Amino acid sequence: MELLQKQHKFLFDTTHFYKAFVGGQGSGKTLVGMLCAIFLSRINKNCSGVIVSPTYKMSSRICQKAMLDILNGKHIISTNRIRHTFHKSEERVYFPQWNSEIYFSNADNPDKLRGSNLAWAILDEAGVISYDCYLEIEARIRDPRAKLKQILVTTTPGDYDWLEKVFPPETTEKKLYINARTDENTFLESAYASDKREQYDTKRQARYLDGEYIDLFQDAIYYCFNKLKNVINNFKPLANLPVLVSCDFNRNPCVWLLAQTVQGKLIFFDEIYMESARTALMIEELKSKVLINRSPKYAALLMYGDSTSLSIRNTAASYSDWELIDNAFANYPNYDNRVYPNPFVKDRIVTVNKELENGNILFTSNMKYTIEDMQKTMWAVNKHEKDKKTKDKARGERTHATDCVDYLTYALFSRYENEVTIY
């Protein structure tokens, strides 16, 4: 059986009660956790241990599958079968030669563990398991028959801050801490880590590839925004290129942004900001910017933005916001409505931060509201949505300009149109 050096050290350490293997994606965390479970089952005869996953699906699809592959000799780590019986309905592996058991559980239902006397426990992906669940599991490690009691975590750093407090990045007399980077796993394809690194900004590289404790939510959402890199003094829109308009339909304020793509750069050069707005008034303002004496100012007009307004109708006219826009610009040459399903908030923010860091998103200095929005938009308490309650005394709610940036950037650089067209 061939192991990575750090996996070997973690697996065979018998001097620490607390052990943490904190690593990047694909660093071999789950595998070493499953091997530790077998190792502890062998040492602690007549005892039971538990492997806890964040959810039931993760338990069945990841941990149970990996364990059964190893035990049945179907894993790359070993072709030797280990005698066992798997009781699927009970989510339990039994080793008759040791009279020991491994239970599979999940953080969705930690109460299942109440009353258990365990020799050991492993929390897989503990970074997304709550501290209360961890404490409940730790309290179960009390079987007096156990020769080696241990509680282990194998994880990529997550959003819960208890993990760093309980398992700081250092080894002590009581705790073993091992950090493993994705690119240290020589069993992975060589391009895996480099491809992942290209997808992430520097903060996400540190967390998801280097296994470092990084708080993605302590700063402004767009932490890669840099005025020196992402703000330019001026830009003269080119008439021979399409103008791209990204729309958010909040009423107070309502914000639409105008942009062009030039040599692979997405350049936002104008903003329409209106308090107590109606779509009809926003359309008239947009016309003043894309028409000259009623004639088209640009080679094409491409519309992007919030897809939820496709079905929300204006009660006075019985038209949705997007139907009003389509009707208003139906005769504009090469007009195209490119409204895609709204991506998850975190997905679109990851894309924006990556392209900000690469210098592929630029704003002209006249876009005062949008630039302020990029600097001051914060996470909500749940860390999954933007804090829409944050207000600017002079200009109302924040987030709406950045929503426009999100919609257009994600459409061009990520899922829908793959890359910016170079004109």
Buried (B, 14 or more C-beta within 10 A) or exposed (E): EEBBEBBBBBBEBEEBBBBBBBBBBBBBBBBBBBBBBBBBBEBBBEBBBBBBBBBBEBBBEBBBBBBBBBBBEEBEBBEEEBEBEBEEEEBBBBBEEBEBBBBBBBBBEBEBBEEBEBBBBBBBBBBBBBBEBBEBBBEBBEBEEBEBBBBBBBBBBBBBBBBBEBBEBEBEEEBBBBBBBBBBBEEBEEEBBEEBBEBBBEBBBBBBBBBBBBEBBEEBBBBBBEEEBBBEEEBEBBEEBBBBBBBBBBBEBBBBBBBBBBEBBBBBBBBBBBEEBBBBEBBEBBBEBBBEEEEBBBBBBBBBBBBEBBEEBBEEEEBBBBBBBBEBBEEBEEBBBBBBEBBEBBBBBBBBBBBBBBEBBBBBEEBEBBBBBBBBBBBBEEEEEBBBEBEEEEBBBBBBBBBBBBBBBBBBBBEEBEEBEEE
